[in-house]
Amino acid sequence: MNKITLFIPIFILLLLLAACNGGGESFDPKVEEEQATEVINSVLTSFEDQERLAEGKTRDEANPIAWEKLKKKNTKAISNDLIEEDQRRLLYLLTTNKAEDLANGGTKANLLFSQDTKNKNVSFKETTKSYTFDIERSGFDHKLITLEKQEGVWKIVTVLDPE
């Protein structure tokens, strides 16, 4: 009887340990990379090629309008925590600026979406379980965009110039 009394708590403890270890989500880098790549590609192609995103008297005036439009269309992919500099870099990479001459001698900035932006390379950082995409526009301008999983969704968290 004494052995049975000891066996029951040990058995319950083993069941709890097995449940804690066995129920965890495993991180498959290949599957996660595919999901993260889908996010990047959806941001890169979320507008029709050369669709006008914003107009302003200057590029600085057009930028916030274009950023809000990009962010609204990609709310699940672009983190709200992106700092203003990262927003500018991402916007610069994803758009092309076409200026129009006005009749009064001034110019008007038009930010247009550009689908000539390509994903050149993907790297995985084991420690943070994040992916960095080397993105290039027009064959000359490229940035490093890092995605991390936040609340089960892959989000753009940084946009950097390569060193």
Contacts in CASP RR format, 6 or more apart in sequence:
PFRMAT RR
TARGET T0000
AUTHOR 0000-0000-0000
METHOD contacts of the structure
MODEL  1
MNKITLFIPIFILLLLLAACNGGGESFDPKVEEEQATEVINSVLTSFEDQ
ERLAEGKTRDEANPIAWEKLKKKNTKAISNDLIEEDQRRLLYLLTTNKAE
DLANGGTKANLLFSQDTKNKNVSFKETTKSYTFDIERSGFDHKLITLEKQ
EGVWKIVTVLDPE
27 129 0 8 1.000
29 124 0 8 1.000
32 129 0 8 1.000
32 131 0 8 1.000
32 149 0 8 1.000
32 154 0 8 1.000
33 122 0 8 1.000
33 124 0 8 1.000
33 131 0 8 1.000
35 154 0 8 1.000
36 122 0 8 1.000
36 131 0 8 1.000
36 133 0 8 1.000
36 147 0 8 1.000
36 154 0 8 1.000
37 119 0 8 1.000
37 122 0 8 1.000
37 131 0 8 1.000
37 133 0 8 1.000
39 76 0 8 1.000
39 77 0 8 1.000
39 147 0 8 1.000
39 154 0 8 1.000
39 155 0 8 1.000
39 156 0 8 1.000
40 77 0 8 1.000
40 119 0 8 1.000
40 133 0 8 1.000
40 135 0 8 1.000
40 145 0 8 1.000
40 147 0 8 1.000
40 156 0 8 1.000
41 119 0 8 1.000
42 74 0 8 1.000
42 77 0 8 1.000
43 70 0 8 1.000
43 74 0 8 1.000
43 77 0 8 1.000
43 78 0 8 1.000
43 94 0 8 1.000
43 156 0 8 1.000
44 94 0 8 1.000
44 115 0 8 1.000
44 117 0 8 1.000
44 118 0 8 1.000
44 119 0 8 1.000
44 135 0 8 1.000
45 115 0 8 1.000
46 70 0 8 1.000
46 73 0 8 1.000
46 74 0 8 1.000
46 113 0 8 1.000
47 53 0 8 1.000
47 73 0 8 1.000
47 113 0 8 1.000
47 115 0 8 1.000
48 113 0 8 1.000
49 113 0 8 1.000
49 114 0 8 1.000
49 115 0 8 1.000
50 96 0 8 1.000
50 112 0 8 1.000
50 113 0 8 1.000
50 114 0 8 1.000
51 112 0 8 1.000
51 113 0 8 1.000
52 110 0 8 1.000
52 111 0 8 1.000
52 112 0 8 1.000
52 113 0 8 1.000
53 62 0 8 1.000
53 65 0 8 1.000
53 66 0 8 1.000
53 69 0 8 1.000
53 70 0 8 1.000
53 95 0 8 1.000
53 111 0 8 1.000
53 112 0 8 1.000
53 113 0 8 1.000
54 62 0 8 1.000
54 63 0 8 1.000
54 65 0 8 1.000
54 66 0 8 1.000
54 69 0 8 1.000
54 110 0 8 1.000
54 111 0 8 1.000
55 62 0 8 1.000
55 65 0 8 1.000
55 108 0 8 1.000
55 109 0 8 1.000
55 110 0 8 1.000
55 111 0 8 1.000
56 62 0 8 1.000
56 65 0 8 1.000
56 108 0 8 1.000
56 109 0 8 1.000
56 110 0 8 1.000
57 108 0 8 1.000
57 109 0 8 1.000
58 109 0 8 1.000
59 97 0 8 1.000
59 109 0 8 1.000
59 111 0 8 1.000
61 109 0 8 1.000
62 109 0 8 1.000
62 110 0 8 1.000
62 111 0 8 1.000
63 88 0 8 1.000
63 91 0 8 1.000
63 111 0 8 1.000
65 111 0 8 1.000
66 91 0 8 1.000
66 95 0 8 1.000
66 111 0 8 1.000
67 87 0 8 1.000
67 91 0 8 1.000
70 78 0 8 1.000
70 90 0 8 1.000
70 91 0 8 1.000
70 94 0 8 1.000
71 78 0 8 1.000
76 153 0 8 1.000
76 155 0 8 1.000
77 153 0 8 1.000
77 154 0 8 1.000
77 155 0 8 1.000
77 156 0 8 1.000
78 90 0 8 1.000
78 155 0 8 1.000
78 156 0 8 1.000
79 150 0 8 1.000
79 155 0 8 1.000
79 156 0 8 1.000
79 157 0 8 1.000
81 157 0 8 1.000
82 90 0 8 1.000
82 156 0 8 1.000
82 157 0 8 1.000
82 158 0 8 1.000
82 159 0 8 1.000
86 158 0 8 1.000
86 159 0 8 1.000
87 159 0 8 1.000
89 143 0 8 1.000
89 159 0 8 1.000
89 160 0 8 1.000
89 161 0 8 1.000
90 143 0 8 1.000
90 145 0 8 1.000
90 156 0 8 1.000
90 159 0 8 1.000
91 111 0 8 1.000
92 141 0 8 1.000
93 117 0 8 1.000
93 135 0 8 1.000
93 137 0 8 1.000
93 141 0 8 1.000
93 142 0 8 1.000
93 143 0 8 1.000
93 145 0 8 1.000
93 159 0 8 1.000
94 113 0 8 1.000
94 114 0 8 1.000
94 117 0 8 1.000
94 137 0 8 1.000
95 111 0 8 1.000
95 112 0 8 1.000
95 113 0 8 1.000
95 114 0 8 1.000
96 111 0 8 1.000
96 112 0 8 1.000
96 113 0 8 1.000
96 114 0 8 1.000
96 137 0 8 1.000
96 138 0 8 1.000
97 109 0 8 1.000
97 110 0 8 1.000
97 111 0 8 1.000
97 112 0 8 1.000
98 110 0 8 1.000
98 112 0 8 1.000
99 107 0 8 1.000
99 108 0 8 1.000
99 109 0 8 1.000
99 110 0 8 1.000
100 107 0 8 1.000
100 108 0 8 1.000
100 110 0 8 1.000
101 107 0 8 1.000
102 108 0 8 1.000
114 137 0 8 1.000
114 138 0 8 1.000
116 137 0 8 1.000
116 138 0 8 1.000
117 135 0 8 1.000
117 136 0 8 1.000
117 137 0 8 1.000
118 135 0 8 1.000
118 136 0 8 1.000
118 137 0 8 1.000
118 139 0 8 1.000
119 133 0 8 1.000
119 134 0 8 1.000
119 135 0 8 1.000
120 134 0 8 1.000
120 135 0 8 1.000
120 136 0 8 1.000
120 142 0 8 1.000
121 133 0 8 1.000
121 134 0 8 1.000
122 131 0 8 1.000
122 132 0 8 1.000
122 133 0 8 1.000
122 134 0 8 1.000
123 131 0 8 1.000
123 132 0 8 1.000
123 134 0 8 1.000
124 130 0 8 1.000
124 131 0 8 1.000
125 131 0 8 1.000
125 132 0 8 1.000
128 148 0 8 1.000
129 148 0 8 1.000
129 149 0 8 1.000
130 146 0 8 1.000
130 147 0 8 1.000
130 148 0 8 1.000
130 157 0 8 1.000
131 146 0 8 1.000
131 147 0 8 1.000
131 154 0 8 1.000
132 144 0 8 1.000
132 145 0 8 1.000
132 146 0 8 1.000
132 147 0 8 1.000
133 144 0 8 1.000
133 145 0 8 1.000
133 146 0 8 1.000
133 147 0 8 1.000
134 142 0 8 1.000
134 143 0 8 1.000
134 144 0 8 1.000
134 162 0 8 1.000
135 142 0 8 1.000
135 143 0 8 1.000
135 144 0 8 1.000
135 145 0 8 1.000
136 142 0 8 1.000
142 162 0 8 1.000
143 159 0 8 1.000
143 160 0 8 1.000
143 161 0 8 1.000
143 162 0 8 1.000
144 158 0 8 1.000
144 159 0 8 1.000
144 160 0 8 1.000
144 161 0 8 1.000
144 162 0 8 1.000
145 156 0 8 1.000
145 158 0 8 1.000
145 159 0 8 1.000
145 160 0 8 1.000
146 156 0 8 1.000
146 157 0 8 1.000
146 158 0 8 1.000
146 159 0 8 1.000
146 160 0 8 1.000
147 154 0 8 1.000
147 155 0 8 1.000
147 156 0 8 1.000
147 157 0 8 1.000
148 154 0 8 1.000
148 155 0 8 1.000
148 157 0 8 1.000
149 155 0 8 1.000
150 157 0 8 1.000
END
